[in-house]
Amino acid sequence: MKKKLVSCLISFTLLSSLSTPLLAKAQENTGDIKGSLVIAGGGVGTSNHDVYEKFLSLAGGKEKAKVGIIPAASTTLHSSKKFKEDLVKYGANSDSIKILPVSNHDFSDTQKDESTWKNQVNDKKLSRTIKGLTAVWFVGGDQTLITGSLRNENGSDSKVLQAIWHTYKNGAVLGGTSAGAAIMSNTMLAGGDSYGALSYGFTNTYDDMTQQEGGPAYLEKGLGFFQYGLVDQHFDNKARLGRLIATAYEKGNKNQLSYGIDEDTAMVVNNKEKQIEVVGRGGITLVDLAKVQANDKFPSDYKNILISCITPGDKVNLTTKEIVINPAKTSTRKNEYYSEKVGPNTGLFSPHGVLSKFLAYDLVDNAQSKEIKSYAFNQNKGFELTFRKSAESNGYWAYTDGQKDDYSIVKVALDIKPIDVDIR
């Protein structure tokens, strides 16, 4: 079967003008924050000692850490109990770790009716308990269940949420994985995939967790603990680059970076130093829209998006957006290892399907590549993604873990163009 990709622009019915429930229009000013964040992209393995030890270190150390686990995102208590077990394995005191009664729904693996916990959302005793903690962790599941559990019916912050803010502003570490990562930014991505967000924009309806995997993007107001841009998770395994770009362009601050966090990886935020670092086994994708050009006549037609991919040992200044690469890595610029022509990268037969690998092997470390292309389409409509070396582009490489290639990619330009796809 022969496929012909025709690069004529087409028009989509974009729903980006729709408002979304509880979506904040601007970042709220919360004042100085002394605490830190450990924002994990999901799928954190028990053996990922770097993430667990960083979390406990920021919580005051293994012996002093007082941790509260918020189970609200899940439909069972299993993940909360498992996280407690993992913390104990890494040296934390079991008696100093509490699963907090925060939920607006029942759990399927207990005899109790945890939906009654919603009545405690303004409980003074529970609020005092939270103010005495050095760390709070949000487990994964459905992020809308977390925000729904911690806000009052009128959308205002409950006393429990105010207590979490109090302990965070006074030096505690807040952490979360998957859904627990999504809540961290002011605008919370809760549904949709890359193709759906680029093609159809945004929807103001949300059914359940199944909507997280496809269709137009669904947003809600997050908890705003992370003050410096949008956060998305499961970034490597769920290919959410398009979703993050569409949301950042329509609903974000273009002067801020947006952050896509891989699974088994955490973005550690130091609010005092205004800096993030990568911890764990994957990486973080940075999306910079400061120089983006968009075609108002053709939705999702973007030029000059800047993409960077960083890994453990790399850091980013949150105010200047300066990327500091692990000094163990060497530049690939004018020192490329590969020199070969690269065809379009799409589908199961593509050798480097993950974004960071695609950009590393096929572009920044390939002397013959000035640009590379990838395609996403459904029936006869789709998108052409062109990644280009810019004047600012660079790659960095090292063996940082045995003989495993470790790349960082800085400021690759991305153009997205809607196309017709003619399959013959």
N, C-alpha and C positions, 0 to 999 in steps of 0.2 A: 504493500500500500504506500503510495507516494503522498507526502504532505507538503502542501504549498502554503507558506506563510506570507500573507499579503499585508504590507505595512500601511494601508490606508486607515486613517483615523475614523473611529465610529463614536457615536454618542450613546451614553448610558443614562438611564433614569436614576439620578443620584439623589439620595434622601438625606443628604448632610444638613439640610436646613431644619430637619426635625429636632425638636428638643428631646432630651432624654431625662428620665426621672431623677430628681435630686442632683443633677449634674451642675457642679459649681462653675461659674463663669471665670473666676479668678482665684488665684492662690490666696488663702487667708493668711494674714500676718500673725504668727504665733509667738513672736519674740525669740529671745535666745534659747537655744536648746543645748544642754550639756550632754545628753545621752547619745547613744549610737544606734545604728540599725544593722541587722544581719538579714538581708533579703535574699532568700533562696529561691531558685527557679523551679523547684519541684524535684521529686525523685532523689532526695538526699539519702545516700546509702549509709547504713550503720557504720561501715568501715571508713567513712569519710572523716577522718580524725581532724583535718584542718578546720572544717566548718564547726564541728562540735566544740573543739578546744578554743576557737576564736570566740564563740558565743559565751562559753563559760568564763573565759578570761575577761571579756567586757562586762560580765555580770558580777565581777569582783573576785573571781578565782573559784576553783572547785570547792573549797571548804567554806567560803563565805556566800556563794551564790544562793539567792532566794528566788525561785522561778515559779511563775504562774503560767499554766498552759490553758489557752482558750480553745475549747473544742468545737465552737459554734459552726464551723464550716462543714463539718463532717456529719454523716447520718449515724455514725457509731462512735463509741469511745475508744475503739481499737488504736487509732493513730495517736491519740493523746497518751494512752498507756504505753505504747511502744516508744514514743519520744521520751517519756519519763525513764523508761528502762535504759534507753541509750545514754541519757545524761548520767545515770547512775554508773553505767559501765565506764564512762569517762571520768569518774571520780567524784561526781556531785553527791551530796547527802540526800538520800531518799526522803527524809522527813522535811527537807527544805524545798521540796517540789510539790506543788499543789495543782490539781486539775480544777480550774475555777468553774463555778456554776453559771456559765454564760451561754445561753442558747435560747432560740425562740421556737424550737421544735423538739420532738421526742427522739431518742436514740433507739435503734432497733435491737441492740444487744444488751439491754438492761431491763430490770423489772420496774424501775421508776418511770415516771412521766416527766422527762426533762423539759417539756414545753412550759411547765410551771416556773422554770427558772427566769423566764421573761419578766416575771413579777419582781425579781430581785435586781433589775437593772438600775434601780435607784436606791438600792439598799446601802445604808451608811456603814454597816459593819463590813460588808464586802468591799466597799470603797476604801475603808481604812486598811484592810488586808492588802489590797493592791498597792496602796501608797507605801507599804513596808517592803515591797519586793525590789529586787535589783534587776530583774529580767521578766519579760512577758513574751510568750511564744504563741503564734497563731498557726494551727495545723491547717492542712490543705482540705479541699473539697469544693464547695460553692461559695465564692466570695460574697455574694449577695446575702447569704445567711449570716455572715459576720457583721456586715453593716446593719442588717435588719435586727440583729440581736443587741447591738450596742447603741442604737439610736431610739429615741422615743417615737411614738406614733406620729407626732407632728414634724419629725425630722431633726429635732434638736438633740444635742449630745446628752446622753444619760449621765448620771453621777459616776457610774462605773467607767464610762469612756473618759470623763473628766479626770478620774483618778489615774487612768493609764497615761493620759497626757501629763499629769502632774509628776508621776514617777519618771517618765521619759525626759521631761524638761530639766529634771533635777539630777540626771546622771545615769538612769537605768538604760539597759539595752533592750530594744524591741526587736523581735525576730519573727519570721514566718516563712512558710514554704508554699509554693503554688498559689492557692487562694489567699494564703497568708502573706504572699508577696504582692498580689494584685491590689490589696486594700491600701498599700503603703502610700501611693501617690494620691493627689487631690482628685484627679480624674481617673476613675477605675475602669479598666477594660474588663468586661464580664462576659462577653459573647462575641461570636463571629470568627471568621477566618480571613486570611489574606485576600483571597480571590473575592469573597463576599464583600469585604470592606471596600476594596478598590472598585468593584463593579456596582454595588448597590448602596454604598454609604452606610447610613446608620438607621437603626430601628428603635422605636420607643416601647417595644413589647419584649417580654422575657418570660419564657415558659419554665425551663429548668436547666440543669447542667448540660443536657445534650446540645443546647444552643451554643455552648462554648466551642464546639467543633466545626461550625459551618454557618454560612449565611452572612447577612450584614452585621456590622459591629453593634454591640449593645454596651452602653456606658452608664455608669452611675457615679454618684459622688463618693469618692474614697475617703479614707480617714486622714489623709494629708500629712502623715508622719514624715514622708520624704518630700522635701521642699524644692527640689531642683529639676523637676521634669516628670515625664511619664515613665511607668515601669510596666513591662510585660514579662511573662514567664513561660517555661517550657519552650524556650525560643528555638533551640536546635531541633527538637523532635517534633514540633508542631508547626514549623515554618511560618512564623508570625510576623515576618518582616513587613509585608504589605499592610497588615492590620495596624502595626505600630506607626508606619509612615502615614497612612490615611488619618488615623486618630490625631497624631501629632500635628499634622497640617491643618486639620479642621478645628481641633479643640484645644491644642496645646499652645505653649509659648515658643515661638520659633527661635528665640534667642537662647533657649535651653536645649540641652541634649535630651534625647530619649534613650531608654536603656532596655535592651532585651537580654534577659538572664537565662543561660542554659540550665538544663537539669544537672543535679549533683554539683551545683555551683552557687556561691553566695556573693552578692555585692555588699561589701561592708562599708558603711557610711560613717565617717568621722565628722560630726557636725562642728566640732571645735576647729578643726583644721580645714574644713570645707573640702574634703577629699574622699574619694572612694578607692577601694582596692578590691581585687578579685581574689577569692579564696575558694578552693575546691578543685574539681576535676575538669571543668569546662571553661567557658569564656563568657564575655559580655559583649554584645553588639551595641555600638553607639550610633545613633542616627542624628545628624546635624542638618537642620533645615534653614540655617541662617542665610544661605546663598541660593536657596531653591527658587526656581522659576516655574510657574504653573500657567497652563493654558486655560483661561476661563471658559472658552468655548467647548473644551473637551475635558470633562472631569477625569481625574486621576492621570492626567498627562503632565508629568513632572520632569524637570531637568535640574541637574547639579545638586542632587542630594548627596551629602558626604557620609560615607559609611566607614566605621572603624571597628575592628574586632580585637579585644584585649583578653589576656589570659593571666593566670596567677603570677604575681610579681609585678604586674603593671598597675599604674595608678592614674587617676584623673582628678584634676583640680575642678571643683564644682562651679566655681565662679568664673575662672578664665577659660575653662574647657581644655586646658593644656593636658596632653597625654604624656605621661612619663613611663617609658618602656623599661622593663626589667634589664638592668645593665649587662646581664649575662648574654643577651641576644645581640646579634650583629645585623647590620642593615643588608637587605638583599638588593638595594638599588645599585645598578651597574655591577652587580656581583651575583646575578641570577644563576641558580643551579640548573634550571631547565631552559631549553630553547627549542620549542616545538609549536606547531600550529594547533589551535584548539577549536573544536567544533562547538555548536550550540549545546548547552548543558540542560537537559530536561529528562526527568523520568528515571526509572530503575536502572537503566544501563549507563547512567552517568557515573563516572568514577568518583566524583567529589560532589555528592548531593547536598551536604551540609554547607551553609553559606561560607563559614570561615575557611573550610578546606578548599572550596571552589575558588575563593579569592586568593588564597595563598598559593596553591599549586598551579592554577591556570593563569593567574594574572601577575601578582607582585613578584613572584619568584620564577617568572618565565620571560626570558629576554625577547621572544618573538611576539608576545601579547601586549598590545596597546589597549585593547578592549576585548571583553568576552560577553556573550549573550546567553540569556536563559529565557524560557517561555513558560507561561501558565495560561491554560485555556480550558474552556468548557464548551463543547460543541463548536460553534463557529465564531465565538468571541473570546478574546483573551488579551494578554499583555506581553509585550516584549520588554525585558529588563536588560539594559546595556550598562555594564560596569566598566569604567574607564580609568586608566592611570591619569591623574591630574598632576599639576606642578607640585602639589603638596603631598602626593601619594608616596608611601614607603611601606616596605615590609621588613619585619625583623624575625630572625630565626635563631634557635638554639636547641640543643639536646638538654632539656632541663630535668628529664626523668628517664634515665637510661638512654636507649636508642630511639626514643619517641620524638618525632618532629614536633616542635612547639613554635608556632607562628603568632605574631601580632601584626595586624594590618592597620595602617593609618590613612585616613582620608582618601579612600577610593570614591570616585564620583559615580553616581547612579542616575540613569535616566529611565523613566517608566513611560511606555507609550501604549495606549489601547490599539488593538489590531483586529482585523478580520482574519479568521483562520479558515482556509479552504482545504478540506481533506478529500483527496481523490484516490 
